Amino acid sequence: KELLTNGSTVEVKRDRRWKETGNLYIETECFFTGNEKWHLSGLSVTKAKYWAFVLEDASLIVPIDALRYAIKEFGTETRCNIPPNLSKGYLVTVPQILKSIKEYQGD
């Protein structure tokens, strides 16, 4: 209801390999070739209230704070080394995200 009536923002992502790997990749840093430095990105800087994963013919919409909780509790740190879009982030599974949504109580 909040998404449709209160103008909440949603960051939308697609992980083309999730079905093959069982994981969703959540970016937190990216490498800028212009200055050759790592910068915060993705979940680290989003101002959106929700994060949506497009999964084939369905979407999983997660409150940002619950997604951060999922990374803290279950995330596996990793890198995406595909030029030119080098990035760092975390892998989590859909069941882990669903569990985090259920468990997350907020501050």
HELIX and SHEET records of a PDB file:
HELIX    1   1 GLU A    2  THR A    5  1                                   4    
HELIX    2   2 TRP A   18  THR A   21  1                                   4    
HELIX    3   3 GLY A   42  SER A   44  5                                   3    
HELIX    4   4 ILE A   64  PHE A   74  1                                  11    
HELIX    5   5 VAL A   94  GLU A  103  1                                  10    
SHEET    1   A 3 VAL A  10  ARG A  14  0                                        
SHEET    2   A 3 TYR A  50  LEU A  55  1                                        
SHEET    3   A 3 ALA A  58  PRO A  63 -1                                        
SHEET    1   B 4 LYS A  37  LEU A  40  0                                        
SHEET    2   B 4 LEU A  24  PHE A  32 -1                                        
SHEET    3   B 4 SER A  87  VAL A  92 -1                                        
SHEET    4   B 4 THR A  76  CYS A  80 -1                                        
END                                                                             
